[in-house]
Amino acid sequence: MGAKPYPMLPQMGLMHGALGSEIVEFLQGKESAEQALKDVEAAYISKAKEQGFL
């Protein structure tokens, strides 16, 4: 119906992985949203640098 497809670039896979691994403690109530997002960002940056995206 004319909707744009979801962007599945390699970087999006890294973001999904970072979210999946780092959001668990927030969902369990062991960590604040702010800390969880900082952890996601750090994990993404680390993997993106490893793979040469940053």
mmCIF entry with sequence, helices, sheets and N, C-alpha, C, O atoms, coordinates in Angstrom:
data_MODEL
# 
_entry.id   MODEL 
# 
_entity.id                         1 
_entity.type                       polymer 
_entity.pdbx_number_of_molecules   1 
# 
_entity_poly.entity_id                      1 
_entity_poly.type                           'polypeptide(L)' 
_entity_poly.nstd_linkage                   no 
_entity_poly.nstd_monomer                   no 
_entity_poly.pdbx_seq_one_letter_code       MGAKPYPMLPQMGLMHGALGSEIVEFLQGKESAEQALKDVEAAYISKAKEQGFL 
_entity_poly.pdbx_seq_one_letter_code_can   MGAKPYPMLPQMGLMHGALGSEIVEFLQGKESAEQALKDVEAAYISKAKEQGFL 
_entity_poly.pdbx_strand_id                 A 
# 
loop_
_entity_poly_seq.entity_id 
_entity_poly_seq.num 
_entity_poly_seq.mon_id 
_entity_poly_seq.hetero 
1 1  MET n 
1 2  GLY n 
1 3  ALA n 
1 4  LYS n 
1 5  PRO n 
1 6  TYR n 
1 7  PRO n 
1 8  MET n 
1 9  LEU n 
1 10 PRO n 
1 11 GLN n 
1 12 MET n 
1 13 GLY n 
1 14 LEU n 
1 15 MET n 
1 16 HIS n 
1 17 GLY n 
1 18 ALA n 
1 19 LEU n 
1 20 GLY n 
1 21 SER n 
1 22 GLU n 
1 23 ILE n 
1 24 VAL n 
1 25 GLU n 
1 26 PHE n 
1 27 LEU n 
1 28 GLN n 
1 29 GLY n 
1 30 LYS n 
1 31 GLU n 
1 32 SER n 
1 33 ALA n 
1 34 GLU n 
1 35 GLN n 
1 36 ALA n 
1 37 LEU n 
1 38 LYS n 
1 39 ASP n 
1 40 VAL n 
1 41 GLU n 
1 42 ALA n 
1 43 ALA n 
1 44 TYR n 
1 45 ILE n 
1 46 SER n 
1 47 LYS n 
1 48 ALA n 
1 49 LYS n 
1 50 GLU n 
1 51 GLN n 
1 52 GLY n 
1 53 PHE n 
1 54 LEU n 
# 
_struct_asym.id          A 
_struct_asym.entity_id   1 
# 
loop_
_struct_conf.conf_type_id 
_struct_conf.id 
_struct_conf.pdbx_PDB_helix_id 
_struct_conf.beg_label_comp_id 
_struct_conf.beg_label_asym_id 
_struct_conf.beg_label_seq_id 
_struct_conf.pdbx_beg_PDB_ins_code 
_struct_conf.end_label_comp_id 
_struct_conf.end_label_asym_id 
_struct_conf.end_label_seq_id 
_struct_conf.pdbx_end_PDB_ins_code 
_struct_conf.beg_auth_comp_id 
_struct_conf.beg_auth_asym_id 
_struct_conf.beg_auth_seq_id 
_struct_conf.end_auth_comp_id 
_struct_conf.end_auth_asym_id 
_struct_conf.end_auth_seq_id 
_struct_conf.pdbx_PDB_helix_class 
_struct_conf.details 
_struct_conf.pdbx_PDB_helix_length 
HELX_P HELX_P1 AA1 PRO A 10 ? GLU A 22 ? PRO A 10 GLU A 22 1 ? 13 
HELX_P HELX_P2 AA2 VAL A 24 ? LEU A 27 ? VAL A 24 LEU A 27 1 ? 4  
HELX_P HELX_P3 AA3 ALA A 33 ? GLU A 50 ? ALA A 33 GLU A 50 1 ? 18 
# 
_struct_conf_type.id          HELX_P 
_struct_conf_type.criteria    ? 
_struct_conf_type.reference   ? 
# 
loop_
_atom_site.group_PDB 
_atom_site.id 
_atom_site.type_symbol 
_atom_site.label_atom_id 
_atom_site.label_alt_id 
_atom_site.label_comp_id 
_atom_site.label_asym_id 
_atom_site.label_entity_id 
_atom_site.label_seq_id 
_atom_site.pdbx_PDB_ins_code 
_atom_site.Cartn_x 
_atom_site.Cartn_y 
_atom_site.Cartn_z 
_atom_site.occupancy 
_atom_site.B_iso_or_equiv 
_atom_site.pdbx_formal_charge 
_atom_site.auth_seq_id 
_atom_site.auth_comp_id 
_atom_site.auth_asym_id 
_atom_site.auth_atom_id 
_atom_site.pdbx_PDB_model_num 
ATOM 1   N N  . MET A 1 1  ? 0.817  -1.183 0.000  1.00 0.00 ? 1  MET A N  1 
ATOM 2   C CA . MET A 1 1  ? 0.000  0.000  0.000  1.00 0.00 ? 1  MET A CA 1 
ATOM 3   C C  . MET A 1 1  ? 0.866  1.254  0.000  1.00 0.00 ? 1  MET A C  1 
ATOM 4   O O  . MET A 1 1  ? 0.406  2.317  0.418  1.00 0.00 ? 1  MET A O  1 
ATOM 5   N N  . GLY A 1 2  ? 2.077  1.154  -0.448 1.00 0.00 ? 2  GLY A N  1 
ATOM 6   C CA . GLY A 1 2  ? 2.931  2.323  -0.549 1.00 0.00 ? 2  GLY A CA 1 
ATOM 7   C C  . GLY A 1 2  ? 3.775  2.615  0.674  1.00 0.00 ? 2  GLY A C  1 
ATOM 8   O O  . GLY A 1 2  ? 4.495  3.613  0.700  1.00 0.00 ? 2  GLY A O  1 
ATOM 9   N N  . ALA A 1 3  ? 3.704  1.757  1.699  1.00 0.00 ? 3  ALA A N  1 
ATOM 10  C CA . ALA A 1 3  ? 4.521  1.986  2.893  1.00 0.00 ? 3  ALA A CA 1 
ATOM 11  C C  . ALA A 1 3  ? 5.984  1.742  2.570  1.00 0.00 ? 3  ALA A C  1 
ATOM 12  O O  . ALA A 1 3  ? 6.323  0.839  1.805  1.00 0.00 ? 3  ALA A O  1 
ATOM 13  N N  . LYS A 1 4  ? 6.842  2.555  3.158  1.00 0.00 ? 4  LYS A N  1 
ATOM 14  C CA . LYS A 1 4  ? 8.277  2.372  2.964  1.00 0.00 ? 4  LYS A CA 1 
ATOM 15  C C  . LYS A 1 4  ? 8.740  1.148  3.751  1.00 0.00 ? 4  LYS A C  1 
ATOM 16  O O  . LYS A 1 4  ? 8.270  0.924  4.867  1.00 0.00 ? 4  LYS A O  1 
ATOM 17  N N  . PRO A 1 5  ? 9.653  0.350  3.188  1.00 0.00 ? 5  PRO A N  1 
ATOM 18  C CA . PRO A 1 5  ? 10.138 -0.825 3.914  1.00 0.00 ? 5  PRO A CA 1 
ATOM 19  C C  . PRO A 1 5  ? 11.011 -0.425 5.108  1.00 0.00 ? 5  PRO A C  1 
ATOM 20  O O  . PRO A 1 5  ? 11.606 0.653  5.135  1.00 0.00 ? 5  PRO A O  1 
ATOM 21  N N  . TYR A 1 6  ? 11.065 -1.308 6.073  1.00 0.00 ? 6  TYR A N  1 
ATOM 22  C CA . TYR A 1 6  ? 11.912 -1.092 7.244  1.00 0.00 ? 6  TYR A CA 1 
ATOM 23  C C  . TYR A 1 6  ? 13.372 -1.152 6.797  1.00 0.00 ? 6  TYR A C  1 
ATOM 24  O O  . TYR A 1 6  ? 13.751 -2.076 6.077  1.00 0.00 ? 6  TYR A O  1 
ATOM 25  N N  . PRO A 1 7  ? 14.191 -0.198 7.202  1.00 0.00 ? 7  PRO A N  1 
ATOM 26  C CA . PRO A 1 7  ? 15.592 -0.180 6.733  1.00 0.00 ? 7  PRO A CA 1 
ATOM 27  C C  . PRO A 1 7  ? 16.431 -1.266 7.403  1.00 0.00 ? 7  PRO A C  1 
ATOM 28  O O  . PRO A 1 7  ? 16.749 -1.164 8.588  1.00 0.00 ? 7  PRO A O  1 
ATOM 29  N N  . MET A 1 8  ? 16.780 -2.275 6.669  1.00 0.00 ? 8  MET A N  1 
ATOM 30  C CA . MET A 1 8  ? 17.608 -3.338 7.223  1.00 0.00 ? 8  MET A CA 1 
ATOM 31  C C  . MET A 1 8  ? 19.029 -3.239 6.682  1.00 0.00 ? 8  MET A C  1 
ATOM 32  O O  . MET A 1 8  ? 19.452 -4.029 5.838  1.00 0.00 ? 8  MET A O  1 
ATOM 33  N N  . LEU A 1 9  ? 19.732 -2.274 7.178  1.00 0.00 ? 9  LEU A N  1 
ATOM 34  C CA . LEU A 1 9  ? 21.145 -2.098 6.887  1.00 0.00 ? 9  LEU A CA 1 
ATOM 35  C C  . LEU A 1 9  ? 21.935 -2.875 7.934  1.00 0.00 ? 9  LEU A C  1 
ATOM 36  O O  . LEU A 1 9  ? 21.383 -3.219 8.980  1.00 0.00 ? 9  LEU A O  1 
ATOM 37  N N  . PRO A 1 10 ? 23.194 -3.157 7.686  1.00 0.00 ? 10 PRO A N  1 
ATOM 38  C CA . PRO A 1 10 ? 23.983 -3.878 8.702  1.00 0.00 ? 10 PRO A CA 1 
ATOM 39  C C  . PRO A 1 10 ? 23.963 -3.184 10.065 1.00 0.00 ? 10 PRO A C  1 
ATOM 40  O O  . PRO A 1 10 ? 23.977 -3.841 11.106 1.00 0.00 ? 10 PRO A O  1 
ATOM 41  N N  . GLN A 1 11 ? 23.932 -1.869 10.047 1.00 0.00 ? 11 GLN A N  1 
ATOM 42  C CA . GLN A 1 11 ? 23.920 -1.124 11.313 1.00 0.00 ? 11 GLN A CA 1 
ATOM 43  C C  . GLN A 1 11 ? 22.647 -1.404 12.118 1.00 0.00 ? 11 GLN A C  1 
ATOM 44  O O  . GLN A 1 11 ? 22.681 -1.394 13.348 1.00 0.00 ? 11 GLN A O  1 
ATOM 45  N N  . MET A 1 12 ? 21.539 -1.651 11.441 1.00 0.00 ? 12 MET A N  1 
ATOM 46  C CA . MET A 1 12 ? 20.291 -1.945 12.153 1.00 0.00 ? 12 MET A CA 1 
ATOM 47  C C  . MET A 1 12 ? 20.393 -3.280 12.884 1.00 0.00 ? 12 MET A C  1 
ATOM 48  O O  . MET A 1 12 ? 19.855 -3.431 13.981 1.00 0.00 ? 12 MET A O  1 
ATOM 49  N N  . GLY A 1 13 ? 21.074 -4.238 12.287 1.00 0.00 ? 13 GLY A N  1 
ATOM 50  C CA . GLY A 1 13 ? 21.290 -5.516 12.964 1.00 0.00 ? 13 GLY A CA 1 
ATOM 51  C C  . GLY A 1 13 ? 22.094 -5.344 14.240 1.00 0.00 ? 13 GLY A C  1 
ATOM 52  O O  . GLY A 1 13 ? 21.825 -5.990 15.253 1.00 0.00 ? 13 GLY A O  1 
ATOM 53  N N  . LEU A 1 14 ? 23.088 -4.459 14.179 1.00 0.00 ? 14 LEU A N  1 
ATOM 54  C CA . LEU A 1 14 ? 23.878 -4.177 15.385 1.00 0.00 ? 14 LEU A CA 1 
ATOM 55  C C  . LEU A 1 14 ? 23.006 -3.532 16.462 1.00 0.00 ? 14 LEU A C  1 
ATOM 56  O O  . LEU A 1 14 ? 23.129 -3.852 17.645 1.00 0.00 ? 14 LEU A O  1 
ATOM 57  N N  . MET A 1 15 ? 22.125 -2.622 16.044 1.00 0.00 ? 15 MET A N  1 
ATOM 58  C CA . MET A 1 15 ? 21.242 -1.957 17.008 1.00 0.00 ? 15 MET A CA 1 
ATOM 59  C C  . MET A 1 15 ? 20.270 -2.952 17.632 1.00 0.00 ? 15 MET A C  1 
ATOM 60  O O  . MET A 1 15 ? 20.033 -2.916 18.840 1.00 0.00 ? 15 MET A O  1 
ATOM 61  N N  . HIS A 1 16 ? 19.708 -3.836 16.817 1.00 0.00 ? 16 HIS A N  1 
ATOM 62  C CA . HIS A 1 16 ? 18.797 -4.841 17.366 1.00 0.00 ? 16 HIS A CA 1 
ATOM 63  C C  . HIS A 1 16 ? 19.513 -5.728 18.375 1.00 0.00 ? 16 HIS A C  1 
ATOM 64  O O  . HIS A 1 16 ? 18.961 -6.056 19.425 1.00 0.00 ? 16 HIS A O  1 
ATOM 65  N N  . GLY A 1 17 ? 20.739 -6.114 18.055 1.00 0.00 ? 17 GLY A N  1 
ATOM 66  C CA . GLY A 1 17 ? 21.515 -6.942 18.975 1.00 0.00 ? 17 GLY A CA 1 
ATOM 67  C C  . GLY A 1 17 ? 21.812 -6.238 20.281 1.00 0.00 ? 17 GLY A C  1 
ATOM 68  O O  . GLY A 1 17 ? 21.703 -6.829 21.355 1.00 0.00 ? 17 GLY A O  1 
ATOM 69  N N  . ALA A 1 18 ? 22.189 -4.967 20.186 1.00 0.00 ? 18 ALA A N  1 
ATOM 70  C CA . ALA A 1 18 ? 22.487 -4.188 21.394 1.00 0.00 ? 18 ALA A CA 1 
ATOM 71  C C  . ALA A 1 18 ? 21.238 -4.031 22.251 1.00 0.00 ? 18 ALA A C  1 
ATOM 72  O O  . ALA A 1 18 ? 21.297 -4.174 23.472 1.00 0.00 ? 18 ALA A O  1 
ATOM 73  N N  . LEU A 1 19 ? 20.120 -3.740 21.621 1.00 0.00 ? 19 LEU A N  1 
ATOM 74  C CA . LEU A 1 19 ? 18.870 -3.600 22.371 1.00 0.00 ? 19 LEU A CA 1 
ATOM 75  C C  . LEU A 1 19 ? 18.492 -4.907 23.050 1.00 0.00 ? 19 LEU A C  1 
ATOM 76  O O  . LEU A 1 19 ? 18.127 -4.925 24.225 1.00 0.00 ? 19 LEU A O  1 
ATOM 77  N N  . GLY A 1 20 ? 18.582 -5.994 22.306 1.00 0.00 ? 20 GLY A N  1 
ATOM 78  C CA . GLY A 1 20 ? 18.202 -7.292 22.859 1.00 0.00 ? 20 GLY A CA 1 
ATOM 79  C C  . GLY A 1 20 ? 19.037 -7.716 24.042 1.00 0.00 ? 20 GLY A C  1 
ATOM 80  O O  . GLY A 1 20 ? 18.520 -8.317 24.984 1.00 0.00 ? 20 GLY A O  1 
ATOM 81  N N  . SER A 1 21 ? 20.317 -7.414 24.009 1.00 0.00 ? 21 SER A N  1 
ATOM 82  C CA . SER A 1 21 ? 21.184 -7.859 25.097 1.00 0.00 ? 21 SER A CA 1 
ATOM 83  C C  . SER A 1 21 ? 21.201 -6.902 26.283 1.00 0.00 ? 21 SER A C  1 
ATOM 84  O O  . SER A 1 21 ? 21.446 -7.325 27.412 1.00 0.00 ? 21 SER A O  1 
ATOM 85  N N  . GLU A 1 22 ? 20.946 -5.636 26.045 1.00 0.00 ? 22 GLU A N  1 
ATOM 86  C CA . GLU A 1 22 ? 21.101 -4.644 27.117 1.00 0.00 ? 22 GLU A CA 1 
ATOM 87  C C  . GLU A 1 22 ? 19.794 -4.201 27.772 1.00 0.00 ? 22 GLU A C  1 
ATOM 88  O O  . GLU A 1 22 ? 19.832 -3.539 28.809 1.00 0.00 ? 22 GLU A O  1 
ATOM 89  N N  . ILE A 1 23 ? 18.657 -4.541 27.206 1.00 0.00 ? 23 ILE A N  1 
ATOM 90  C CA . ILE A 1 23 ? 17.384 -4.045 27.739 1.00 0.00 ? 23 ILE A CA 1 
ATOM 91  C C  . ILE A 1 23 ? 16.811 -4.968 28.827 1.00 0.00 ? 23 ILE A C  1 
ATOM 92  O O  . ILE A 1 23 ? 15.846 -4.614 29.505 1.00 0.00 ? 23 ILE A O  1 
ATOM 93  N N  . VAL A 1 24 ? 17.408 -6.134 28.982 1.00 0.00 ? 24 VAL A N  1 
ATOM 94  C CA . VAL A 1 24 ? 16.882 -7.150 29.896 1.00 0.00 ? 24 VAL A CA 1 
ATOM 95  C C  . VAL A 1 24 ? 16.782 -6.638 31.330 1.00 0.00 ? 24 VAL A C  1 
ATOM 96  O O  . VAL A 1 24 ? 15.744 -6.805 31.971 1.00 0.00 ? 24 VAL A O  1 
ATOM 97  N N  . GLU A 1 25 ? 17.832 -6.025 31.837 1.00 0.00 ? 25 GLU A N  1 
ATOM 98  C CA . GLU A 1 25 ? 17.810 -5.565 33.233 1.00 0.00 ? 25 GLU A CA 1 
ATOM 99  C C  . GLU A 1 25 ? 16.744 -4.495 33.452 1.00 0.00 ? 25 GLU A C  1 
ATOM 100 O O  . GLU A 1 25 ? 16.130 -4.443 34.518 1.00 0.00 ? 25 GLU A O  1 
ATOM 101 N N  . PHE A 1 26 ? 16.520 -3.645 32.456 1.00 0.00 ? 26 PHE A N  1 
ATOM 102 C CA . PHE A 1 26 ? 15.454 -2.650 32.577 1.00 0.00 ? 26 PHE A CA 1 
ATOM 103 C C  . PHE A 1 26 ? 14.098 -3.345 32.668 1.00 0.00 ? 26 PHE A C  1 
ATOM 104 O O  . PHE A 1 26 ? 13.273 -2.997 33.514 1.00 0.00 ? 26 PHE A O  1 
ATOM 105 N N  . LEU A 1 27 ? 13.870 -4.321 31.801 1.00 0.00 ? 27 LEU A N  1 
ATOM 106 C CA . LEU A 1 27 ? 12.582 -5.016 31.797 1.00 0.00 ? 27 LEU A CA 1 
ATOM 107 C C  . LEU A 1 27 ? 12.356 -5.808 33.079 1.00 0.00 ? 27 LEU A C  1 
ATOM 108 O O  . LEU A 1 27 ? 11.210 -6.046 33.462 1.00 0.00 ? 27 LEU A O  1 
ATOM 109 N N  . GLN A 1 28 ? 13.415 -6.212 33.736 1.00 0.00 ? 28 GLN A N  1 
ATOM 110 C CA . GLN A 1 28 ? 13.309 -6.925 35.020 1.00 0.00 ? 28 GLN A CA 1 
ATOM 111 C C  . GLN A 1 28 ? 13.206 -5.970 36.200 1.00 0.00 ? 28 GLN A C  1 
ATOM 112 O O  . GLN A 1 28 ? 13.055 -6.407 37.340 1.00 0.00 ? 28 GLN A O  1 
ATOM 113 N N  . GLY A 1 29 ? 13.287 -4.666 35.934 1.00 0.00 ? 29 GLY A N  1 
ATOM 114 C CA . GLY A 1 29 ? 13.188 -3.682 37.005 1.00 0.00 ? 29 GLY A CA 1 
ATOM 115 C C  . GLY A 1 29 ? 14.470 -3.480 37.781 1.00 0.00 ? 29 GLY A C  1 
ATOM 116 O O  . GLY A 1 29 ? 14.447 -2.891 38.862 1.00 0.00 ? 29 GLY A O  1 
ATOM 117 N N  . LYS A 1 30 ? 15.593 -3.956 37.255 1.00 0.00 ? 30 LYS A N  1 
ATOM 118 C CA . LYS A 1 30 ? 16.867 -3.855 37.951 1.00 0.00 ? 30 LYS A CA 1 
ATOM 119 C C  . LYS A 1 30 ? 17.685 -2.640 37.532 1.00 0.00 ? 30 LYS A C  1 
ATOM 120 O O  . LYS A 1 30 ? 18.748 -2.378 38.095 1.00 0.00 ? 30 LYS A O  1 
ATOM 121 N N  . GLU A 1 31 ? 17.188 -1.898 36.541 1.00 0.00 ? 31 GLU A N  1 
ATOM 122 C CA . GLU A 1 31 ? 17.967 -0.786 35.986 1.00 0.00 ? 31 GLU A CA 1 
ATOM 123 C C  . GLU A 1 31 ? 17.005 0.277  35.478 1.00 0.00 ? 31 GLU A C  1 
ATOM 124 O O  . GLU A 1 31 ? 15.901 -0.041 35.038 1.00 0.00 ? 31 GLU A O  1 
ATOM 125 N N  . SER A 1 32 ? 17.420 1.538  35.538 1.00 0.00 ? 32 SER A N  1 
ATOM 126 C CA . SER A 1 32 ? 16.586 2.619  35.023 1.00 0.00 ? 32 SER A CA 1 
ATOM 127 C C  . SER A 1 32 ? 16.609 2.632  33.499 1.00 0.00 ? 32 SER A C  1 
ATOM 128 O O  . SER A 1 32 ? 17.502 2.058  32.876 1.00 0.00 ? 32 SER A O  1 
ATOM 129 N N  . ALA A 1 33 ? 15.637 3.281  32.918 1.00 0.00 ? 33 ALA A N  1 
ATOM 130 C CA . ALA A 1 33 ? 15.598 3.412  31.459 1.00 0.00 ? 33 ALA A CA 1 
ATOM 131 C C  . ALA A 1 33 ? 16.815 4.173  30.966 1.00 0.00 ? 33 ALA A C  1 
ATOM 132 O O  . ALA A 1 33 ? 17.394 3.825  29.937 1.00 0.00 ? 33 ALA A O  1 
ATOM 133 N N  . GLU A 1 34 ? 17.204 5.202  31.691 1.00 0.00 ? 34 GLU A N  1 
ATOM 134 C CA . GLU A 1 34 ? 18.355 6.008  31.296 1.00 0.00 ? 34 GLU A CA 1 
ATOM 135 C C  . GLU A 1 34 ? 19.634 5.162  31.243 1.00 0.00 ? 34 GLU A C  1 
ATOM 136 O O  . GLU A 1 34 ? 20.419 5.262  30.300 1.00 0.00 ? 34 GLU A O  1 
ATOM 137 N N  . GLN A 1 35 ? 19.828 4.330  32.269 1.00 0.00 ? 35 GLN A N  1 
ATOM 138 C CA . GLN A 1 35 ? 21.024 3.484  32.300 1.00 0.00 ? 35 GLN A CA 1 
ATOM 139 C C  . GLN A 1 35 ? 20.963 2.432  31.204 1.00 0.00 ? 35 GLN A C  1 
ATOM 140 O O  . GLN A 1 35 ? 21.976 2.134  30.571 1.00 0.00 ? 35 GLN A O  1 
ATOM 141 N N  . ALA A 1 36 ? 19.791 1.871  30.979 1.00 0.00 ? 36 ALA A N  1 
ATOM 142 C CA . ALA A 1 36 ? 19.651 0.861  29.921 1.00 0.00 ? 36 ALA A CA 1 
ATOM 143 C C  . ALA A 1 36 ? 19.991 1.464  28.566 1.00 0.00 ? 36 ALA A C  1 
ATOM 144 O O  . ALA A 1 36 ? 20.667 0.825  27.760 1.00 0.00 ? 36 ALA A O  1 
ATOM 145 N N  . LEU A 1 37 ? 19.534 2.682  28.302 1.00 0.00 ? 37 LEU A N  1 
ATOM 146 C CA . LEU A 1 37 ? 19.841 3.324  27.024 1.00 0.00 ? 37 LEU A CA 1 
ATOM 147 C C  . LEU A 1 37 ? 21.329 3.646  26.899 1.00 0.00 ? 37 LEU A C  1 
ATOM 148 O O  . LEU A 1 37 ? 21.893 3.549  25.810 1.00 0.00 ? 37 LEU A O  1 
ATOM 149 N N  . LYS A 1 38 ? 21.960 4.024  27.992 1.00 0.00 ? 38 LYS A N  1 
ATOM 150 C CA . LYS A 1 38 ? 23.410 4.256  27.962 1.00 0.00 ? 38 LYS A CA 1 
ATOM 151 C C  . LYS A 1 38 ? 24.148 2.954  27.641 1.00 0.00 ? 38 LYS A C  1 
ATOM 152 O O  . LYS A 1 38 ? 25.115 2.952  26.879 1.00 0.00 ? 38 LYS A O  1 
ATOM 153 N N  . ASP A 1 39 ? 23.681 1.847  28.232 1.00 0.00 ? 39 ASP A N  1 
ATOM 154 C CA . ASP A 1 39 ? 24.290 0.553  27.967 1.00 0.00 ? 39 ASP A CA 1 
ATOM 155 C C  . ASP A 1 39 ? 24.091 0.130  26.518 1.00 0.00 ? 39 ASP A C  1 
ATOM 156 O O  . ASP A 1 39 ? 25.007 -0.412 25.899 1.00 0.00 ? 39 ASP A O  1 
ATOM 157 N N  . VAL A 1 40 ? 22.895 0.376  25.969 1.00 0.00 ? 40 VAL A N  1 
ATOM 158 C CA . VAL A 1 40 ? 22.612 0.064  24.565 1.00 0.00 ? 40 VAL A CA 1 
ATOM 159 C C  . VAL A 1 40 ? 23.541 0.864  23.666 1.00 0.00 ? 40 VAL A C  1 
ATOM 160 O O  . VAL A 1 40 ? 24.129 0.323  22.729 1.00 0.00 ? 40 VAL A O  1 
ATOM 161 N N  . GLU A 1 41 ? 23.669 2.151  23.954 1.00 0.00 ? 41 GLU A N  1 
ATOM 162 C CA . GLU A 1 41 ? 24.535 3.010  23.144 1.00 0.00 ? 41 GLU A CA 1 
ATOM 163 C C  . GLU A 1 41 ? 25.982 2.518  23.177 1.00 0.00 ? 41 GLU A C  1 
ATOM 164 O O  . GLU A 1 41 ? 26.635 2.435  22.137 1.00 0.00 ? 41 GLU A O  1 
ATOM 165 N N  . ALA A 1 42 ? 26.481 2.195  24.366 1.00 0.00 ? 42 ALA A N  1 
ATOM 166 C CA . ALA A 1 42 ? 27.857 1.727  24.490 1.00 0.00 ? 42 ALA A CA 1 
ATOM 167 C C  . ALA A 1 42 ? 28.067 0.413  23.738 1.00 0.00 ? 42 ALA A C  1 
ATOM 168 O O  . ALA A 1 42 ? 29.088 0.234  23.074 1.00 0.00 ? 42 ALA A O  1 
ATOM 169 N N  . ALA A 1 43 ? 27.110 -0.500 23.840 1.00 0.00 ? 43 ALA A N  1 
ATOM 170 C CA . ALA A 1 43 ? 27.227 -1.784 23.140 1.00 0.00 ? 43 ALA A CA 1 
ATOM 171 C C  . ALA A 1 43 ? 27.200 -1.577 21.631 1.00 0.00 ? 43 ALA A C  1 
ATOM 172 O O  . ALA A 1 43 ? 27.976 -2.194 20.901 1.00 0.00 ? 43 ALA A O  1 
ATOM 173 N N  . TYR A 1 44 ? 26.303 -0.706 21.163 1.00 0.00 ? 44 TYR A N  1 
ATOM 174 C CA . TYR A 1 44 ? 26.224 -0.437 19.727 1.00 0.00 ? 44 TYR A CA 1 
ATOM 175 C C  . TYR A 1 44 ? 27.522 0.187  19.212 1.00 0.00 ? 44 TYR A C  1 
ATOM 176 O O  . TYR A 1 44 ? 28.060 -0.248 18.194 1.00 0.00 ? 44 TYR A O  1 
ATOM 177 N N  . ILE A 1 45 ? 28.014 1.187  19.905 1.00 0.00 ? 45 ILE A N  1 
ATOM 178 C CA . ILE A 1 45 ? 29.244 1.867  19.479 1.00 0.00 ? 45 ILE A CA 1 
ATOM 179 C C  . ILE A 1 45 ? 30.410 0.891  19.431 1.00 0.00 ? 45 ILE A C  1 
ATOM 180 O O  . ILE A 1 45 ? 31.209 0.923  18.495 1.00 0.00 ? 45 ILE A O  1 
ATOM 181 N N  . SER A 1 46 ? 30.510 0.035  20.421 1.00 0.00 ? 46 SER A N  1 
ATOM 182 C CA . SER A 1 46 ? 31.586 -0.947 20.454 1.00 0.00 ? 46 SER A CA 1 
ATOM 183 C C  . SER A 1 46 ? 31.529 -1.876 19.240 1.00 0.00 ? 46 SER A C  1 
ATOM 184 O O  . SER A 1 46 ? 32.539 -2.079 18.565 1.00 0.00 ? 46 SER A O  1 
ATOM 185 N N  . LYS A 1 47 ? 30.360 -2.433 18.965 1.00 0.00 ? 47 LYS A N  1 
ATOM 186 C CA . LYS A 1 47 ? 30.214 -3.346 17.821 1.00 0.00 ? 47 LYS A CA 1 
ATOM 187 C C  . LYS A 1 47 ? 30.389 -2.617 16.493 1.00 0.00 ? 47 LYS A C  1 
ATOM 188 O O  . LYS A 1 47 ? 30.989 -3.160 15.565 1.00 0.00 ? 47 LYS A O  1 
ATOM 189 N N  . ALA A 1 48 ? 29.872 -1.399 16.393 1.00 0.00 ? 48 ALA A N  1 
ATOM 190 C CA . ALA A 1 48 ? 29.992 -0.632 15.156 1.00 0.00 ? 48 ALA A CA 1 
ATOM 191 C C  . ALA A 1 48 ? 31.453 -0.300 14.865 1.00 0.00 ? 48 ALA A C  1 
ATOM 192 O O  . ALA A 1 48 ? 31.874 -0.319 13.708 1.00 0.00 ? 48 ALA A O  1 
ATOM 193 N N  . LYS A 1 49 ? 32.223 0.001  15.899 1.00 0.00 ? 49 LYS A N  1 
ATOM 194 C CA . LYS A 1 49 ? 33.655 0.267  15.712 1.00 0.00 ? 49 LYS A CA 1 
ATOM 195 C C  . LYS A 1 49 ? 34.388 -1.012 15.293 1.00 0.00 ? 49 LYS A C  1 
ATOM 196 O O  . LYS A 1 49 ? 35.254 -0.983 14.418 1.00 0.00 ? 49 LYS A O  1 
ATOM 197 N N  . GLU A 1 50 ? 34.029 -2.137 15.931 1.00 0.00 ? 50 GLU A N  1 
ATOM 198 C CA . GLU A 1 50 ? 34.627 -3.432 15.594 1.00 0.00 ? 50 GLU A CA 1 
ATOM 199 C C  . GLU A 1 50 ? 34.456 -3.756 14.103 1.00 0.00 ? 50 GLU A C  1 
ATOM 200 O O  . GLU A 1 50 ? 35.363 -4.271 13.450 1.00 0.00 ? 50 GLU A O  1 
ATOM 201 N N  . GLN A 1 51 ? 33.261 -3.435 13.590 1.00 0.00 ? 51 GLN A N  1 
ATOM 202 C CA . GLN A 1 51 ? 32.939 -3.794 12.211 1.00 0.00 ? 51 GLN A CA 1 
ATOM 203 C C  . GLN A 1 51 ? 33.240 -2.678 11.211 1.00 0.00 ? 51 GLN A C  1 
ATOM 204 O O  . GLN A 1 51 ? 32.940 -2.807 10.024 1.00 0.00 ? 51 GLN A O  1 
ATOM 205 N N  . GLY A 1 52 ? 33.828 -1.589 11.691 1.00 0.00 ? 52 GLY A N  1 
ATOM 206 C CA . GLY A 1 52 ? 34.264 -0.518 10.797 1.00 0.00 ? 52 GLY A CA 1 
ATOM 207 C C  . GLY A 1 52 ? 33.191 0.460  10.348 1.00 0.00 ? 52 GLY A C  1 
ATOM 208 O O  . GLY A 1 52 ? 33.379 1.179  9.367  1.00 0.00 ? 52 GLY A O  1 
ATOM 209 N N  . PHE A 1 53 ? 32.068 0.493  11.055 1.00 0.00 ? 53 PHE A N  1 
ATOM 210 C CA . PHE A 1 53 ? 31.015 1.446  10.702 1.00 0.00 ? 53 PHE A CA 1 
ATOM 211 C C  . PHE A 1 53 ? 31.248 2.818  11.333 1.00 0.00 ? 53 PHE A C  1 
ATOM 212 O O  . PHE A 1 53 ? 30.759 3.829  10.830 1.00 0.00 ? 53 PHE A O  1 
ATOM 213 N N  . LEU A 1 54 ? 31.989 2.847  12.424 1.00 0.00 ? 54 LEU A N  1 
ATOM 214 C CA . LEU A 1 54 ? 32.314 4.124  13.086 1.00 0.00 ? 54 LEU A CA 1 
ATOM 215 C C  . LEU A 1 54 ? 33.824 4.274  13.162 1.00 0.00 ? 54 LEU A C  1 
ATOM 216 O O  . LEU A 1 54 ? 34.320 5.274  13.680 1.00 0.00 ? 54 LEU A O  1 
# 
